[in-house]
Amino acid sequence: MKYAEMMAQLVGGAGFVAALDQSGGSTPAALQAFGIGADRYSGEDEMFALIHGLRVRIMKAPCIDGRRVLGVILFERTMDAQIDTVPVPEFLWRRGIVSFVKIDQGLEKDTGGVQLMKPMPDLESLLSRARSRAVFGTKMRSVINVASHQGIGDVVRQQFELANHVLDQRLVPIIEPEVNIASATRQECESILLAELSNALDGQAYGRRVVLKLSLPVSDGLYAPLVAHPSCARVLALSGGLSQDAACAALERNRGMIASFSRALLQDLRAHMQDQEFNDVLGRAVERIYRASTVKRLADR
């Protein structure tokens, strides 16, 4: 029953998915954005303890509940941790929020204009732990830098092979083939990606639904066919380095897409803030991103 309730929350709920899954390589920059420089910690353990403390502070904020936030993407260490003696995924579900865990181990070097995912030697252990902790799904990221039919096809094939393995483990995969918004061939990248994703979704067996997490497109409404596809449970939008203002403005113009922001959600938070200020700033961001995810602007005619 819990799985059915979680799927209903993801597919039918009004809101967005928060991304709190910064890993080793991106954690120093994430801490810096919170106002915590490298001089404040020594070594990986202290670094992760600081980012975990901030994540807990975010997840405990009053505005983080299932009325606005449908899901949260977690880093592996966060999934394994507790909040007030309650496992993090269970803490979130008590608030009506489903959990996803980041499973990719980073990116390979750019080859043919794309960056595929690195091997995942401990994947089976991670998926087993995720199931045991009542995590709903997974997330894995690739990057597209150049409009290469071969490269983008390779990205989509790798993503769907892994996604189908995740589905076999009774978890719901978020597929994230991020198009670099700084790419000189961004619009062409997006057109090729749309075709590749459509073909891959067409090839899915009945009932094997995935979630897509995509860069906000240059052409508003480009991904509408994916939103409507029966093999796609939801289409999420990543902010990709855009500010909250820019990301929300673009999201409002794309019907059916909901946010899965990280930096654009957390950009105004600082570690030194007192709880009231911290919660107020986060609450305003949550409300704004919720509205951009649920209230869409009519296209200009």
Order of alpha helices (4+ residues) and beta strands (2+ residues): alpha-beta-alpha-alpha-beta-alpha-beta-beta-alpha-beta-beta-alpha-beta-alpha-beta-alpha-beta-alpha-beta-alpha-beta-alpha-alpha
